[in-house]
Amino acid sequence: MTDLVIADDFLRFSAAVNRLAQGMWGGFRRPVPVRRLKREYKEKYKIVVSVGYGPWKETAAQRLTTAAIKGRLPVYVSTSPEDQSSDCDHKPVMIPTDVLGRLITRRGGIPNRAIQPSMKTVRDDKRLLVLLHKGLLVVRKCEFESWYRSDRANGRWPSQRSRLKQGGRPSVQTHALRDAVINAMRSPNMTIAALHRQLVASGRSDVPSPDTLERLVDQLYLETGEAVFFRIKRSRRKPTSGRRLTAKPGETTK
């Protein structure tokens, strides 16, 4: 499929995601997989490649998608003039937020091109359906920059950790605790339960709950990409319905 040329005052959704990822993770050292890949290409092929880190982009894409669905950042569909009706001025068309909420996402983020939109997706708007099939999802540059500054001002990006928890109850995830967790996780086959027991046994007074430690380890993996912090996500057990699992006195379950 031939790619489309978009207006100068618009950005592809993926370009906005890249811009957000740079801000959210600015100042962090490149994750281990990225450094390894760049070094491999330089040594083997004598070329320098530009490599992004997937988890950082996924996090940014999910944040931007949430903002779009909640109506904080308008998203448009941009097509070439021949794909629009003759009475249209050929400008990108804004997508309603409820339609954005129905679009199929890729790893939690809206892609550049809508994935298999249907009449149900667009609430029977045939023109919008045609545009989604043929066009690219974009944001207006000035609107994105306005939202970007507003979101950055909240001080909740990973690159703004020093600003987090300045007001209210102090965070339990202190720098000292992070360092202790990093050192402990170097041990082979370290589980969250074993990590919690080891930190408690060391006499620390700032040991949080296992759930908090679990979130901290996940955050360390997201920041660094180091395999020692990787954990296989546990699947949540779905509630059982349809038959009774406990028996009344004198009864047996089937």
C-alpha positions as CSV (number, residue, x, y, z in Angstrom):
1,M,0.0,0.0,0.0
2,T,1.4,3.4,-1.0
3,D,2.0,5.6,2.0
4,L,0.2,8.9,2.2
5,V,1.8,12.4,2.4
6,I,0.2,14.3,5.3
7,A,0.0,18.1,5.8
8,D,2.9,19.9,7.5
9,D,0.9,20.9,10.5
10,F,0.0,17.2,11.4
11,L,2.0,14.3,12.8
12,R,1.4,10.6,12.3
13,F,0.2,9.0,15.5
14,S,3.3,6.9,15.7
15,A,5.5,10.0,15.4
16,A,3.6,11.6,18.3
17,V,4.3,8.4,20.3
18,N,8.0,8.6,19.5
19,R,8.1,12.2,20.6
20,L,6.3,11.3,23.9
21,A,8.6,8.3,24.5
22,Q,11.7,10.5,24.2
23,G,10.2,12.9,26.9
24,M,9.0,10.1,29.2
25,W,12.3,8.3,29.2
26,G,14.7,11.2,28.6
27,G,17.9,10.9,30.6
28,F,17.7,7.1,31.0
29,R,20.6,5.0,29.8
30,R,19.8,2.9,26.7
31,P,18.3,-0.4,27.8
32,V,20.5,-3.5,27.6
33,P,18.9,-5.1,24.5
34,V,19.3,-1.8,22.6
35,R,23.0,-1.4,23.6
36,R,23.6,-5.0,22.7
37,L,22.0,-4.7,19.2
38,K,23.8,-1.4,18.4
39,R,27.1,-2.9,19.4
40,E,26.5,-6.1,17.3
41,Y,25.7,-4.1,14.2
42,K,28.7,-1.9,14.7
43,E,31.1,-4.8,15.2
44,K,29.7,-7.1,12.6
45,Y,28.4,-4.8,9.8
46,K,30.4,-1.6,10.6
47,I,27.2,0.5,10.6
48,V,25.5,2.5,13.3
49,V,21.8,1.8,13.5
50,S,19.1,3.8,15.2
51,V,17.1,1.5,17.5
52,G,14.2,2.2,19.7
53,Y,13.1,0.3,22.8
54,G,9.8,-1.4,22.3
55,P,8.5,-1.3,25.9
56,W,9.2,2.4,26.2
57,K,7.2,3.0,23.0
58,E,4.4,0.8,24.1
59,T,4.1,2.7,27.4
60,A,4.0,6.0,25.5
61,A,1.5,4.6,23.0
62,Q,-0.9,3.5,25.8
63,R,-0.6,6.9,27.5
64,L,-1.3,8.8,24.3
65,T,-4.2,6.5,23.3
66,T,-5.8,6.9,26.7
67,A,-5.6,10.7,26.3
68,A,-7.2,10.5,22.9
69,I,-10.1,8.3,24.0
70,K,-10.8,10.6,26.9
71,G,-11.0,13.5,24.6
72,R,-7.8,15.3,25.8
73,L,-6.1,15.0,22.4
74,P,-8.1,15.1,19.1
75,V,-7.2,12.4,16.6
76,Y,-7.9,12.8,12.9
77,V,-7.9,10.6,9.8
78,S,-5.9,12.0,6.9
79,T,-6.4,10.8,3.3
80,S,-5.4,11.8,-0.2
81,P,-7.8,14.1,-2.0
82,E,-9.0,11.4,-4.4
83,D,-10.2,9.3,-1.4
84,Q,-12.6,12.0,-0.2
85,S,-15.9,13.3,-1.7
86,S,-15.9,16.1,-4.2
87,D,-17.6,18.5,-1.9
88,C,-15.0,18.1,0.9
89,D,-12.1,20.5,1.5
90,H,-9.7,17.5,1.8
91,K,-8.6,18.4,5.3
92,P,-8.1,15.6,7.9
93,V,-11.4,14.6,9.6
94,M,-11.6,14.4,13.4
95,I,-12.6,11.0,14.8
96,P,-15.2,11.0,17.5
97,T,-13.9,9.7,20.9
98,D,-16.4,6.9,21.1
99,V,-15.2,5.6,17.7
100,L,-11.6,5.9,18.9
101,G,-12.6,3.7,21.9
102,R,-13.8,1.0,19.5
103,L,-10.7,0.9,17.3
104,I,-8.6,-2.2,17.6
105,T,-5.3,-1.4,19.4
106,R,-1.9,-3.0,19.0
107,R,-0.3,-3.7,22.4
108,G,-2.6,-1.1,23.9
109,G,-1.9,1.7,21.4
110,I,-3.7,3.0,18.4
111,P,-1.8,2.2,15.2
112,N,-1.2,4.5,12.2
113,R,-3.8,2.7,10.2
114,A,-7.1,1.5,11.7
115,I,-7.3,-2.3,12.0
116,Q,-10.3,-3.8,10.3
117,P,-12.8,-1.0,11.1
118,S,-16.5,-2.0,10.6
119,M,-19.9,-0.2,10.4
120,K,-20.3,-1.0,14.1
121,T,-17.0,0.7,14.8
122,V,-18.1,4.0,13.2
123,R,-21.8,3.8,14.2
124,D,-23.0,3.4,10.6
125,D,-21.0,6.4,9.3
126,K,-20.2,5.1,5.8
127,R,-18.0,8.1,4.9
128,L,-15.9,7.7,8.1
129,L,-15.6,4.0,7.5
130,V,-14.2,4.6,4.0
131,L,-11.7,7.2,5.3
132,L,-10.5,4.8,8.1
133,H,-9.9,2.1,5.5
134,K,-7.8,4.4,3.3
135,G,-6.3,7.0,5.6
136,L,-3.7,7.5,8.3
137,L,-4.4,8.4,11.9
138,V,-2.8,11.8,12.8
139,V,-2.7,14.5,15.4
140,R,-2.4,18.2,14.9
141,K,1.1,19.4,15.9
142,C,0.0,22.4,17.9
143,E,-2.7,20.3,19.8
144,F,-0.2,17.6,20.5
145,E,2.4,20.1,21.8
146,S,-0.2,21.7,24.1
147,W,-1.2,18.3,25.5
148,Y,2.5,17.3,25.8
149,R,3.3,20.3,27.9
150,S,0.2,19.8,30.1
151,D,1.0,16.1,30.7
152,R,4.7,16.9,31.4
153,A,3.6,19.5,33.9
154,N,2.0,16.8,36.0
155,G,5.5,15.5,36.8
156,R,4.5,11.8,36.5
157,W,6.9,10.6,33.8
158,P,9.7,8.2,34.7
159,S,12.2,10.9,33.7
160,Q,10.7,13.1,36.4
161,R,11.1,10.7,39.3
162,S,12.7,13.4,41.4
163,R,9.4,15.3,41.3
164,L,7.2,12.3,42.2
165,K,5.6,12.3,45.7
166,Q,6.8,15.8,46.6
167,G,3.4,16.3,48.2
168,G,1.4,14.0,50.3
169,R,2.7,10.7,51.7
170,P,6.3,10.0,50.7
171,S,6.9,7.1,48.3
172,V,8.0,3.8,49.8
173,Q,10.1,3.2,46.6
174,T,13.2,5.2,47.8
175,H,16.6,5.2,46.1
176,A,18.0,3.1,48.9
177,L,15.3,0.5,48.5
178,R,15.8,0.5,44.7
179,D,19.5,-0.1,45.2
180,A,18.9,-3.0,47.6
181,V,16.4,-4.6,45.3
182,I,18.8,-4.3,42.3
183,N,21.6,-6.0,44.3
184,A,19.3,-8.7,45.6
185,M,17.8,-9.5,42.2
186,R,21.3,-10.4,40.9
187,S,21.0,-13.7,42.8
188,P,19.8,-16.5,40.5
189,N,16.2,-17.6,40.6
190,M,15.2,-14.8,43.0
191,T,11.4,-14.7,43.4
192,I,9.3,-11.8,44.8
193,A,8.6,-13.8,47.9
194,A,12.3,-14.6,48.4
195,L,13.2,-11.0,47.8
196,H,10.7,-9.8,50.4
197,R,12.0,-12.3,53.0
198,Q,15.6,-11.4,52.3
199,L,14.9,-7.6,52.7
200,V,13.0,-8.2,56.0
201,A,15.8,-10.5,57.3
202,S,18.4,-7.8,56.5
203,G,16.7,-5.6,59.2
204,R,15.5,-2.8,56.8
205,S,12.7,-0.7,58.1
206,D,11.5,0.4,54.7
207,V,10.5,-2.9,53.2
208,P,7.1,-2.6,51.5
209,S,4.5,-5.3,50.7
210,P,5.3,-8.0,48.1
211,D,2.9,-6.4,45.7
212,T,4.8,-3.1,45.9
213,L,8.1,-5.0,45.4
214,E,6.5,-6.7,42.4
215,R,5.7,-3.4,40.8
216,L,9.2,-2.0,41.6
217,V,10.8,-5.0,39.9
218,D,8.5,-4.6,36.8
219,Q,9.5,-1.0,36.7
220,L,13.2,-1.8,36.8
221,Y,12.8,-4.2,33.9
222,L,10.9,-1.6,31.9
223,E,13.7,1.0,32.6
224,T,16.7,-1.2,32.0
225,G,15.6,-4.2,29.9
226,E,17.9,-6.4,32.1
227,A,16.8,-10.1,32.1
228,V,17.3,-10.4,35.9
229,F,14.2,-8.2,36.4
230,F,12.0,-10.1,33.9
231,R,9.1,-12.0,35.4
232,I,6.5,-14.0,33.7
233,K,3.1,-12.4,34.3
234,R,0.7,-14.5,36.3
235,S,-2.6,-15.0,34.8
236,R,-5.5,-13.9,36.9
237,R,-7.9,-16.8,37.9
238,K,-11.3,-16.0,36.5
239,P,-14.2,-16.4,39.0
240,T,-16.1,-19.6,38.6
241,S,-19.8,-19.4,37.9
242,G,-22.6,-21.8,36.9
243,R,-22.2,-24.4,39.7
244,R,-21.7,-24.3,43.4
245,L,-18.3,-25.4,44.6
246,T,-19.0,-25.7,48.3
247,A,-21.6,-28.1,49.8
248,K,-24.0,-27.6,52.5
249,P,-23.8,-29.9,55.5
250,G,-24.8,-33.4,54.5
251,E,-24.3,-32.6,50.7
252,T,-21.6,-33.5,48.3
253,T,-20.4,-31.4,45.3
254,K,-20.5,-32.7,41.8
